[in-house]
Amino acid sequence: MCKFLISIFKKKVLNTEDHNTMKKFLIVGLGNIGDKYANTRHNIGFKVLDYLAKKEELTFETNKLGDITTYKLKGRTFILLKPSTYMNLSGKAVQYWLTKEKVPLENLLIITDDLNLPFGSIRLKTKGSDGGHNGLKDIQDKLQTTKYNRFRFGISDEFSKGRQVDYVLGDWTQDENEKLPERLNKSIELIKSFGLSGINNTMNTFNGK
């Protein structure tokens, strides 16, 4: 009888742990560390998370492989991560924190810039190629899969031939800076929806908006 009760107790504990794990989400904003990159197009991932942190009065703390903070909303836990590995090695930080926090792969969301989308456009996808993006390329390599959620923020491709690197690592224009707050607010809504409503509902609500 005693062994039977212990068995039931263990199952309840395991079920609770599984349930709690499913309510944890790892939100990773891609970017490069350092002041000179802070306002560049390539750092939109950092910018989105910084904007969310400011709105919700969260403070990032420097931890292993990145700056991290936690945001709780309606029973969900959002772990916000800004990797300190530089863009090209982002996968190392993603893999480490997924494992450490026991976050299911389907609860991972990567925020990145996208040259193929008009400025401010939002596109959420559950899989796909790296599209030539070195950060995504490293994440794909470390996770050994292309099936992970990514939130692509459009930065457009208005640069002349041979100037792509300068454009991506360049600062936002005055016009873009004026329009960014509205786009950042929409990005925050998307992140919250991802945790509360799921990936499919969020794609239907936000893609192309």
N, C-alpha and C positions, 0 to 999 in steps of 0.2 A: 504493500500500500504506500509506504514511504517512497519507494523508488518510483512508483507511478506518479505521485504528486511532484516529485523532483523533476521528472520528465516533462510534465505539463508546464511547470514553472520555467524550465529551460526553453521550451517552445514559445512561451509567451514573450520571454526576453528577446529571443531571436526574431520573432515576428515584429516586436516593437522596434528593434534595431533596423530591420529591413524597411519598416514603415518610415522611420526617421530619415534613413538614407535617401529614400525616394523624394523626400521633401527638401533635399539639399541640392543647390545649384552652383556650379562654378562658372562665373562670368568673367571672361578674360578679354581685356582690352589690349590690343597690340600697339606697340610704339617703341621708340628709342628713348633711353634715359638721357638726361642732361638738358639744361636750359635752352641750348641752341636748337633743340628739336621740339620744344614745348608747343609752339604754335604752328607746326608744319602739318601739311595734309596727311602725311604718313602716320601721324600720331593721333588720328581721330579716335582710335580705341581708348587711349589714355584720356583723351578729352571728354568722351562720353562718361567714363567712370568717375572722373574728377567732378563733372557736372552733377552726377547723381549723388556723389558724396557730399558736395556742397549743399544740395537741396535737402538732404536728409540729415545733415550735420554729423557726418561720419568722418573718422580720421584714419588715414592710411598709416600703417606701421611697416617699417622695413623688416622683412623676414627673409627666409631662405629663397633665393632666386626671384624675389620680387617684393613689391609693396602690396599689402593686403589689408582688407577690412571686411566686416560682416554686416549685412543688412537683413533685418528680419521683417517680414510682412505676412500677416494672416497665416501664421503657422509655417511659412516657408523661410528657409535660410539661404540667402544669396551671398556667396563668397566672392568678393570682387578682387580680381588680381591684375596687377600691372607688372608684367615680367621685367626683371632687371638684366636680362641676358642679352639685350639688344635684339632687334627684330629677327635677324637671321637664325637665332638659336631659341626662338620662343617655345619650341616643342618640349625642351627640357623642363621648363617651369610648369607647363601645362600637365605633362605626365606626372611630375612630382606631386603637385597639389591634388590632382585627381585621385592618386593613390593614397596620399596622406589623409585626405578628407573623406575617402571612400564614396566619392561622387560617381554615380552611374554615367557612362559615356553619353547616354541620351539626355542627361541634364547638364551637359557642357554647352556653352555658347561662346563663340569666338567673335569679337568685334574687330573688323578690319576695313581699310580703305579699298575702294574699287575704282580703277580708272575707266572701266567700261560702262559706268553708270553716270548719268548727269549729276551735277552737284546737288547734294542733299537727298538724293533718291535712296530709298530703303529697300533692300531685298534680303529676305530670310530664306535660307536653304538648309536642307538636312544632309546634303552630300554634294560632291562635285570635285572638280580638279582644283589645283592650287592657282590656276590662272596666271602663272608666272610670278606670283607673290611669294617672296622668300620666307616670310613668316609662316604662311600656310603650308609651304613646302616642307618646312622643318617639323611642323606639327603632324603632318601626314606621315612623315618618316618615323617620328618617335612613336606615334600611336598605331602605326601600321594599318591605317585605314583612311579612306576618304569619306567615310560615313560619320560625320560629326556636324553639329549645327554651327552655321556661320552667319553672322549678321554683317552684310556688306553695306557700307555707307559710301555713296557715290561722291567722287571728287572730280569727275569729268576728265576729259583728255585734251584740254585746250593748251597744248604746248606744241612748239615747232619741232621738226625732225631732229633727233639726237639730243633733245632737251628733257627727256622723261625723268631722269634722276633729279635734275635741278627742280623740276616742277613738283615732283612727289615730296622732295625734301625742302620745298619752298614754303613760305608762310602764306596763310590765307590772304586773299585780297580784302580791301575795305568792304566791298559789297558782300563778299562771302561772310565776313565777320559779322556784318549786320543781320544776315539771314540765319546764322548758326544757332542762336538761342532757341528759335522755334523748332529747328531740326533736332536739337539736343533734347528738348522736352519730349518730342515725339519718340526719340530713341529710348528715353527713360520709360515711357509708357510701354514700349515694346518689350523691354527687359522684364518689367513687372508682369506683363501678360504672359510671357514665356514661362514664368514660374507658376502663375496662378491658373492660366487657361490652357497651357500646353502648346506645343510647337505648331500643330496644324491650325488651330484656331487663330494663333498669332500670325501665321503666314497669311491666312485669309483676311485678317483685319488690317495688316500693315503693309504687305507687299505692294509696291507701286504708289504708296501714299507719301 
